[in-house]
Amino acid sequence: MSGKDDLCGGGGKGAIIRQVEQSLNRRRWLQSLGAATVFQIVAEAQPGGTRLVGRVHLNPDGTVTLFTGKVDIGQGSRTLLTQCVAEELRVDPAKVRVVMGDTAITPDDGGTYGSLTTPLTAPLVREAAAEVRGSPPSSGKVDLTPPTQWKVLGSSLPNVNGRAIVTGGLKYSTDLKLPGMLAAKVIRPAAYNADLLSYETGAAEKLPGVQVVRDGNLLAVIAPDEDTAGKAAALVRAEWKEKELIDSREVFAYFKKNSTPPVANLKTRYPPLFQHGSVADALAGAERRHQAAYTVAYIAHVPMEPRAALAFWDDKELTVHCGTQVPFGVRSQLADAFGISAEQVRVVVTATGGGFGGKHGSEVAFEAAKLAKAAGKPVRVAWTREEEFIRSYCRPAGLIEVRSALDRGRITAWDFHNYNSGPASLLPPYAIPDYWCGFHRSPSPLCQGAYRSLAAVANTFARETHVEELAALAGEDPVAFRLRNIENARLREVIERAATTFGWGRSRDAAVGMACNIEKDAHIALFIEIEGAPPAVHVRRMVMAFDCGAVLNPDNLRNQITGALIMGMGGALFEQLRYDRTKVLNNRLSDYRVPRFSDVPRIEVILVDRRDVTPAGAGESPITVVAPALGAAIYRTTGRRLRALPFI
């Protein structure tokens, strides 16, 4: 494996060409790695297998190679897993190479989502490395290095691809090139949904080397290069039958009217229903009751890199190089689409410029594969920013209705209904004796899917805003009110530590707010100070206390938290997909506002490092508390409760 940096996130343009060229003949490529070893590694590392050692390969030159189905989309997982191997094998991290997200040679570790790499994959990798080291087993498991003896884990190892990232050496899916590769451009309707009725391609086909492909509603031109493909696409005349969308002003009522009641299912990671006691009785006998409705808009993922894919066929075998969070899921989707077995499809994940839950599907990979099949040559499809806004799915919009009861400063009843947005973070972290929390599924006019933290943003916004309103009804300080209603010691600690560092209560006139949450086993509290009022709110300062158990890489954890907080400002203050009866109206960055450098406040992160607690993921949970904390600060400035996202 020595020198195969093109497989391990390093190398440059030449390395990517070598990788793609070698991929044209899978057997020859595997042999270049040492086929017997690779086939053994794959066989031992498949899901359901009992041996973990196959993940880790010791090379003759003293380097170590780790194989994982996880991918790095900017969150630092390559560095983290490098640390796991180096720690357990007692080697220099510089000697570790990580092969990620290649369905031909890596195990299926599930998709890179849900903050699962740290709690699930990191322990598997550590066990695999410890087994290779020859650690004596106890209780049927290998002995891992205890946190008190960590040398590499627990330290801030810099990003292993950091130099390549900042110098432009790291190549992404949009950089993929191959000699003889063709470029494709898909012809899109102006409408969000439309059926292709007819098309005229005579002028386009007069350009040298241009081929037009039509397959159902897929209409595309294939050309020798990007410029020719763009010119040819502009010459195609297509007629579409447009389909109407539900008006954005009616969408929340539409969700409720067309919803399906939740059914209890505690076997899923995000159960759609939690209930305890009798909410009706508790509400009926309460000292004080309160109810309100909250809404969140559709928003786009806006990754820095719009998606792209390079596909080619070798007889009946398909290879696709692309940036995706779910390589094995995309492999299955492609196999189903083309009626072949999963073993006949290889998905290779290149360096990926952001995903945020938006790169789960096979949209661009399918287009590239379909067009490569028609052309009989490798074909690359690269989406524009406009296509990324419109043709990918978005974060669900949602309506949340809440009823609650208060008795002597305690929340005694909680009735919480989420329509369409999702079930993540449904259950409140408060000690409430009688509650009903349910997610009602609904059809959606826009294509929707996973977004960083799923519906935890929506549900936490509604819940924490409602708790703020209850604190005001009780005439209490928001921090004191929460502490009275929280029993969880770890959540209480992060609230108290963040409040002390922030200086909560020093000025009653300050435009400040706070929110807290337990999400994916992370215990978090955020305090915010703002200036101005809608539509000109500026966040001056953020202080977050964060407890996710043992901290594996402090610097990277702070980066994850900081990035999530900044991203959360966008969805809270201004991000929103606007659309009319037929199309999305703001499909470019000049019309769709995201946080800018000038928006970034002073951010202080307090890490609670619990070495005796299994670490939880951190990529998603911090974003959940930004909107309610901002809303609370705006209320202190204006006296108005804002219950709809975005605020501006």
N, C-alpha and C positions, 0 to 999 in steps of 0.2 A: 504493500500500500504506500510505501515511501514515495513521495513526490506527487501523489495524486491530489494536490491541493484543489484542483478543479472540482473535485467531489466534496470538498470539505469547507466550502465557503470562501476559499482564497483564490489565487490566480487572477487572471484578467481576461481580456477578450479572447486571446488565443486559447486559454484554458477552456472557456465555454465552447468554442468551436470544436476543440478536441473531444470534449464530453459528448456533444451532440453527434459528431461523426462516429464516435465509438458506439453510440446508442443505436445506430443503424443496424448493427449486427450484435445482438444482445449476447450471444454465446462467446463471440470473440472478445467483447468488452469484459465479460465475467472472467474469462481466462486471463485477461491482463491483470486481474486482481489476484488470481490464484483460485480457479474455479472450484476446486474441491473444498477449499476453506470457506468460500462464500456460500456455496450450497449448504454446507453444514451449518453455517451461521444462520442462514435463513430458516432452515428446517427447525433448528432448536429454538428460534426466537418467535415463532408464529404464535398467535393467541391460542391459549389453551395448553401450550407446551409447559413442561415442568422444569426445564433447565433454563437458567438465566445466563449462564456463561457465554452463550452464543452471541450476546450483544457486544461483547468486548473481544477484540482481536489484538494480540501482542505481535508486533512486527519485528523482523530480524534486526532492523536498525535501531531498536530500542524505543520506537514510537508506539503509540497505542491508538487503535481506531474503535470508536463507539458507533454502533448502528442504532438509529431510532427513527420511528415513524413521525415523531414530532417535527415541527418546522419552526424557524425563527423568522418572525415577521416584524422584527424590530423590538421585541420585548426582552431580548437578552437570554433566551433559553439555551442557545448554543454555548454561551459562556457559563451558565449555571450547570449544565450537564457536563461540561469540561471540568468544572470544579468537583463535581461528584466523583468522576472517574479518578482525577488526580488525588483526591483525598483518600479514597479507599485503596488505590494502588501505590500510594506513597511516591508519586512521580511528579515531576515538574509539569504544571499545566501546559507549558509550551510544547510538550511531547505528545499531547492528546489531540487527535483529530476527530471530528464528529461528522458522520455521514447522516443526513437528515432527509426524510420525506421522499424516498425513492422506493416505489412499490415493488421493484424487482429485487431489492436486496436488503430492505429494512423491515423490521417487524411492524405490524399494525398497532401502533400505540394510541389509536383513536385520534380524533381531530385536535387541533391546537385551538382550544376554546375553553370557556368556563373556568379559567384559572386552575386547570387540572395538572399542568406540567409539574409544578412544585409538589403538591400533595401525593400524586399518583406515580408519575414517571420518574422523578428524582429518586425515590426510594428503590424502585426497580433497578435503576442504573447503579446505585450504590451497592445493592446486593449482588448484582452481576460482577462488579469490579472486585468486591470483597471475596467472592467465590473464586475468581481468577487468582487473587492474591493468596488464597489458600487459608483463609481464616477458619479456625476450628469451629464447627457448628455447636450451637447450644439450643436446646428445645427445637431442633429440626430446622433452624435457620442460621444463616451465617451471622457472625458477629460484626456489626458495623462500628466504625470509629465513634466513640461517644463524643458528644459536643464539647466536653471539657478538654478533649485532646485534639480538636480540629486545628489543622494547620492551614488548609486552603478554604474549606467551607467556613462561613462566618466572617470572611474577609472580603474586601472590595476589589476583587480581581477585575481589571478593566476589560471592556468588551474585546473578545479575541479577534474580532473583525474591525476593531475601531480605526486602525490606520487605513485600511482599505475603504472604509465608509467615508472618512473625511477627505481622502485624496481622490475619490472617484474610481478606485481600483475594484471595488465590489460591483459585480454586474448583476442586473436584475432581469426579470422576464422581458422587459421592454428593450433590453440590450441584446437579446438573443439573435444570432445570425448564423447562417450556414451557407456555404457555397452552393449555388443552384436553387436557393430558397426563393419561393414566390411570395408576394405580398397580396393580401386580400383586404377588400373594403366592403363592408356590408351596407346595403341600401336600406335606410330606415324610414319609416313613416314619420310625419310630423306629430301624429297622434300617439298617445301613450299605448293604446290598444287598437289594432287595425288588421284587417285581412287584405292580402294582396289580390287585386282583381285583374290587373293587366300591366304590361310593361313593354317598353320599346328600347332596344339596346343597339340599334344599328350604328349610331354615331360612336358609341363606346367601343364596339368591336372593330372599328376601323383603326384603332390605335394598335401599334405593334405589340404582339404577345398577349393581348387581352382576351380573357375567357370569361363568359358570364355563366353563373350557376344559379339555378332556381330549384328549391326543394321546399314545397309548401309555402310558408311565409318567409322563408330564408331566400333572399335575393342578394347576390354578391358578385363583385368583379374580382378576378384574379389576374395579377399583372407581374411583370418581371421585377418591379420595384415599387416603393411606397408612393413616389410622385406620380407614376403612371396610373397606379391604382386609384389615387385620389382624383386625377383628371378624368379617368373613365367613369368613376362613380358619379361625378358631377354631370356627365352626359346622359346617364340613364334616366328615362322618364317612366315613373311608376304611378299607377292609380290604386288608391287604397280605400277600403270601406271602413270608416272610422267608427269606433264604439264609444259610447258616452260613459263618463265617470260619474259617481255620486258627487254632488256639489260639496266642496269642502265645508261650507256653512251648515250642511245637513249631516255630516258624517258621524258626529257623536250620537245624535238621535238614531241614526241608522244602525250604529253598533248595538245600542240597547234593544231596539226593536227586533233585530235579526239575530240576537244572541242565543246561545245554547247554555242552559244551566250547568254548573259544574257537577262532576261526579267524583266522589272520594277515591283517590288512588295514591296511597302512601308509598308505593313501590318506585315511583318516578323520582328523579332528582328534584323536580319542582312540582310538588303536589298541587292540584288545582283547587283544593278545598281543605280548610282547617276549621274545626268547630269544637267548642267545649261549653258545657252548661246551656243555659237558656238566655239568649240575647233578648228575646221578646220580653221575658219576665223582668230582666235586669233594667231594660229601658223603661218599662212601665212603672217600676217602683223607684226610679232614680230621682235624686235631688235636683239635678240639672241635666238637660239633654242638649245635644248640638248636632247639626248635620250640615254637610256641604258637599259640593261636587267639584272635581278637579279634572283638567284635561291636559294631554300632551299631544303635540303635533307630530306628523311624520317628519323625520329628518334623515339626511343622507350620511353615509359613512365618510365620504371625502378622504380616501386614502391618498397619500402623496403620489403613489404610483397607480394610474389607471391600469386595469388588468390587460394582460397580453398572453398569448399562447403560441407555441410553435409545435405543429403536429406533422407526423409522417407515418406512412404505412410500410411495412415489410411483409409482403404477402398478406396474410390475414391478421397480422399483429400490428397493434397501434401503439405508438409512443407519443406522449404529449409532455412538453416542458412548459410549465406555467407557474405562476404564483398562486398557491391555494393554501388554505388552512386545513383542508381535509383531503389529503392525497388519496387515501384508500376509498373514501366516499366518492370522490370524483371518478376514480377507477371503476367503481360499481355502476355509477350513473352512465358512464361512457359504454361500458359493456352492455348494459341494458338497452341503450339507445341504438347500438349497432348490431345487437343480436349475437354477440360473441361472449366467450367466457371471460371472467375477470383475469385469468392467467394470460389472456391474449392482449391485455392492456397494461401498459407501463406508464405511470405518471411520475415525473421527476420534478420536484419543486425547486425552483431557482430562488435566489435571494428575493425577498418580497418586500416592497415598500409600503408596509402597513396593510391592515385588514379590518381590525376593529369589529370582527364578526361578519364583515361584508363579503368575504371571499371563501364562502363555503361551497358554493354551487359550481356547476360545470359549464356555465353559459359560454364563456369565450373559448374554453377547451373544446366544447362540442362544435362551435362554429369552425374552429381551425381544423378539427378532425374531419368534419363533413366536407370541407372544401379541399383538404389534402387528398381525400379519397377520390373526389371528382377530378382533381388535377393530376393525380398519380405522382405528385412530387411533394416535398416538404412545403408547407404553407404556414405563414405567420399572420395572425390577426392581432392588431393592437387597437384597443378602444381609445377614443378621444375622451377628453374630460366631459364633454356633453353626454356621450354615451354612458360614461360611468355614472353620471347623475341619474339618467333616465332608465337605462336598461338593466341596471342592477337593482336588487331589492333594497328597501329602506327600513328604518326602525319603525315599528308599528305605532300608529297614533292610538290614543286610548282615552276612555272616560272612566273615572273612578268616583264612586259615590260612597260616602262615609257617614254613618250615624254613630254617636257615642253617648256615654253617660258619665257624669261626675258625682262623687259623693265624698265630701270632706277632703278635697284635694287629690283624690285617687280616681283613676279611670276604672270604672266598674263594668262597662259594656262597650263592645266594639263590633260594629257591623260594617263590613268592608267588601265592596263589589267592584271588581275590575272588569271592564268590558273591552275586549280585543287586545289590550296591550300585552298581557302575559301573566304567568303565575310566580315569577321569581320575586323573592322577598315579600311574599304575601303575609307571612306570619310576623306580627310586631314583636320587638324585643322587650316589650313592657309586661309587667305582671298584671294581667287583666283576667279576672275570674271567668267572665262570660264573653265569648267571642265567636264570630262567624266571618271567615275570610275566604272569598271565592273568586275564581277567574271564569268569566263567561266568554266562550269563544264566539267569534263573529266573522262573517265574510268581510273582506277589505277591498276597497276600490283600487288601491295601489298594491303592488307586489311587495310583501313585507317579509322580514326574516330576522335573524340574529343581529344584535347590535351590542356593543360593549356593555356587559352586565344584564343583557336582556331587558326584562321589564322591571328590574330592580330600581332603575331610575324613576320610572313612573310611580311605582308603588311606594317608594321611599319619599318621593316628593309629596304625594298625597298624604301619607301617614304623618310625616314630620311637620308639614304645614298644619295639619289638623291638630296635632299635639300642641303646636305653638298657640293655636286658637283656644285650645282648652286651658292652657296656662294663663292666657289673658282673661278668660272667663273666671278662672279661680283667683285672679288677682295676684299671681305668683311670678317670680323670676323664672324664665324658661329653663335654666340649668337646675335650679332647686326643684322645680316641678318634675323634671325628668328623673332626677336622682330619687325622688320619693316613689316613683313608679317603676324603677328598675331594680331588679334583684341581682342580675348578673354582675359579679365582682369585676371581671375584666372590662366590661363596658363602662362601669362606674369609674374605674381607674383612668381610662383614656379620656373620659369627659373631664374629670377633675384635673388631670395633668395638662390637657390642652387649655382649659379655662385659666389655670394659674399662669401658664406661659403667655397666653394671649393678654392677660390682664383684665379678664371679664369683671364687670361691675365697677371699674374705676371711674367711668363716666356714664352717667345715665342718659346723656344726650347724644352719645356716639351712635353712628349708624352701623350697628353690629348685629350679627345673627349667628346661630349655631344649629347644628343638626348632628344626629348620631345614628349608628346602624350596626347590625351584625349581619354580614353578608359573606357567604362562602367561607365561614369560620374566621373571618377577619373582624375584629372589634375596632370601630373607628369613631372618632369625633372630630368635627370640623368647626372652626370659628372663623368668621369673616368680618372684615371691615370694609365699607364702601364709601364712596362720595358721589354726590349727584343723585338724580332720580330718573326713572324712565321718562323719555327714551335715551337719556345720557348717563347711564350708570357706569362708574369705573370702580373696579375692585382694587382696593389699596393693599390689602394684607390678608393672608390666609395662614392659619395655624392648624395643622392636623396631627393628632396623636393616633398612632396606628399600631395595633397588636395583632400580628398574624402568627404568633408562636415563635419558633426559632428563626432567626434572620440568617439566611444563607449567603447573601451578598448585599451588604447595607447600601452601597452606592447605587447598585442597580434597582434595589427596592425603592429608594428615594426617587430615582428617575421614573419608575412606573407610577408612583403616587403623584408626583408632580405633573406628569403628562396627563393622567386621568383627571386631575383637578382642572387643568387648563382646558381640556376637552369638554369637561362638564359645564364650564362657563358658556361655551357656544350653544349647547342645547338649552341652557337656562335663559340666556339673554336674547339670542337673535336667530339661531338656526331654525329653519322651517322650509319644507318643500311646499311651494305654492303651486296650485294647479287650478284649471278651470274645468269645463265639462269634457274636454278632450285631451288636454296636454299639460305637462309640467311647464311652469312659466319661468322658473329660475334655474336653468341648467348649466350655469357657468359660474366661476368663482367671482366674477364681477357683480353677479346678482345674488349669490348665495354667501352670506357672511359667515366666516369662521374666525376663531380667535387669532389675533395677530400679535406680533412682538409687543406692540404698544399696549395691548390688553393685559399683559402678564403682570400680576402683582408680586409683592414680596411673599415668598412662600417658605414657611418653616415646617419641617416634618420631624416629629418626635417618634422615634422607633422604640417600642417596648419589646425587647429581645428576651423571649422566654425560651431558654435552651432546653427546658424540660417538656416543652409542648411541641407536638408534631407541626411542622410549618404548613401554613395555608397559602394559597395563591393570592396575588395582590394586584393583578392587572386590571381587575374589573371593579372591585368594591369601592375604591375611593370616589369614583364618579357619581355614586348614588346619592351623596349628601350635599352636593354643590348647590343644586337648585333650591332645596328648602332653606338652606342657610342664607342664600342670597335673598330669597323671598322674605325671610324674617328681618334681614337688615333693611330691605326696602320698606317694610312696614314701619320700622322705627323712624324712617326718614319721612314717609308720606302719610302714614296712618291708614293706608289702603292695603287690604289683603288681596294679593294676586294669586289666582288659582288656576291660571292657564299658562302653559309653556308653549313658546317662549314669552318672557315678560315684556319684551320690547316689540 
